[in-house]
Amino acid sequence: MGSRSRARLRILAAGASAGLLMGAPAVAAGVADPSVWPVVADPVPADPALEARLAAILGRMSVEQKVGQVIQADVASVTPDDVARYHLGSILNGGNSAPGGKRYATGPEWLAGADAFYEASVRPQGKLPVIPIIWGSDAVHGHSKAIGATLFPHNIGLGAMRDPELMRKIGTVTATEMRVTGLDWTFAPTLAVVRDDRWGRSYEGFSEDPAVVASYAGPFVEGLQGKVGAADWLKGPHIVATAKHFVGDGGTTNGKDQGDNDAPEAELRDVQAAGYPPALKAGVQSVMASYSSWQGAKMHGNASLLTGVLKGRMGFGGFVVGDWNGHGQLPGCSPTDCPGALVAGMDMFMAPDSWKALHASTLKAVQAGTLPMARLDDAVARILRVKLRAGVFDDGKPSARPFGGKFELLGGPAHRAIARQAVRQSLVLLKNDGGALPLKPGQKLLVAGDGADSFMKQSGGWTLTWQGTGLKREDFPGATTIGAALVAAAGGAAELRPDGNYTAKPDVAVVVFGEDPYAEFQGDLPDLAFRDRADSLALLKRYRAAGVRTVAVFLSGRPLWVNPWINAADAFVAAWLPGSEGGGVADVLFGKADFTGKLPFSWPRTATQTRLNVGDPGYDPLFAFGYGLSYARPGRVASLSEDSGIVGGAGQPAGTWFQRGKIGTGLAMELAAAGASVPVAAGPAATANGWLRTAPVDRNAQEDSVRLTWSGGGPAQVVLRSAPPIDIARESNGELSIEIDVSADTLGTAPLLLGMGDARGIDLAPALRRGTGWQTVSVRLSCFAARGVDMTKVAVPLRLSTSAATDLRVSRIALGSTAAGAVSCD
């Protein structure tokens, strides 16, 4: 960070803590006026004994130890010895990291890892005080990183329940299961008020309505932490909670993750921040800063909001933690150097893989006076105060604490019963013509669709892995798929056939389908059209044509334009992302419980109604906020228009380079051989010498794929170019890969090389030979970073080349979560 940038941030921080707190008006875009925000007194009473103990600890700490306390490292990049040497205050596990170098782990493995890191943190080091670490994890729909844990519906489904007291129970179950495995801090709840459903994190929000979000914030925090003043507050079955992402992440322009929210300050306060006053009143002890910006100012460096509003006006007494290297996005900063974020009011860097260099640069900033000692001491004191309140100084190692090692509670029957209740209450019935539901025992039932027997599709992102993909059935012990639950409830007169075929004509077909799992920016969309890789619409139409009644169960992280699917179904259920307890869906479809869920988001009439919110001018949804039929309150849905409203064809989702026969936005395809190239547009193309040809072909729809045919005359390649070059540095941290859906009709003897930029390619042929028909092959982006590609500006994101006679069909090229079977980088 340059001296000019440091000076600017010092001035901004001073303004937040001085003039702005006295009610001075905002002076620039992105600078808040704290005087117009609500006053929220810290609900935690002063504890003189605790404060005296804190002061004594702080007074004995070295500068190096203080710097260590404000840094949080990921377990994939840090060892217990590192924690001891650098005095780190916290560790976390990212979406794809777990103890022992794994992507996810069992309960005993989590507990053993927690003990190892704790014991390292309390090793005596001369006269320095002993300060235990705390471990944070994204337990956003249950303890979703532990094998066998209870998985609740994602927040969008919970928002459909309208049941704050059930939220309290869900919080307590989540906290208890984390305690069982030794973890003591969750990065939840998300309090975003989602205003544009294209946002890839929409399912992390409870509702578009700030009142629903506000009604859940307090009870959920109390479920996680316990009630302020109670003997078990932050202890026993409770843990530290995090209100996130402060503030405005749900209202970014065009629904872009990590984007800019340009709302007026009154809207930021009254809509986007609606969940924070009740969370603060419930005593939430951690707040996470948002990746996003407000009026162009990045939240990780917005002193007027972090210091002036949150800590000043609202009286927040806990600590502010950053998001994954989010400080590195500030002007003049990098992931390894950013004192300005602490100056602005952040207290703990989330520095997963940048922690070591960040420790060194932060120490230098303190020594140089760029980071005032008073600000560092305040940040450390806030962290220590929470640790003292949570008992980590006194309760011993995680396995010795209450609930530590009680693995019978992890996914135990009582916990799963609460999750099953949440599933029942989250389902929203959009259509039920002719009494297609409830299902009746004795009917011949077919359960079909690619979501019928898929734990991944019904659980979504943030499930064991970051993107929720690359998982196996055995990774979900004790869980029940929707299809298995329906077959069990049918009493034997049922078939579970995800492929849609059947041996005997059914009376009713339940088709379970929906979005594939995604998380964060990977889920950003250009519009709200449902993109169905499995072509479930064809199944519904086929059954209808055969005289079979159809029930659609739609799995999604947001409302989407699905009018053709609704038209093709006699009944249509928005099931959201229900998690591990598919039995809750069966309970309601068989009439053991009625539908009670109400839409937490407005349902779009067209795919272009992307910013559709109740109360807005011109509000015209297909199904309004709060809509929901039931057996007791039936209704009929007339035939719907199948005009999506999209002009010129649908755009591609974020990170999609080729799909449905279309090249991604900003990309161009060309064929190259013998030093000459030819662009590929619609229709066939070929190199001048005929060594490589392309032609549109069908997979699930007309010309939704491309055929690539190498003649074997010599080396030739298909190239994707990006103008301007794309920045995929964050995606290349080991968690994402290039995925190609491909069918190899002919494979030559020469390597089939997937390359990026000018880097040496990686041979896909061995992986393709292991399978037949359509399959997905993936290569980690980190492979290309390791081969020298500058991932911040990639002009050629893909080259596919060979010199042998080869015939491929390709239906999709996109960024996705790295699966266990990814092609080796070697």
Summary of the structure (lengths in Angstrom):
residues: 826
radius of gyration: 26.9
end to end distance: 36.8
largest distance: 83.6
contacts: 3116
relative contact order: 0.10
helix: 32%
strand: 20%
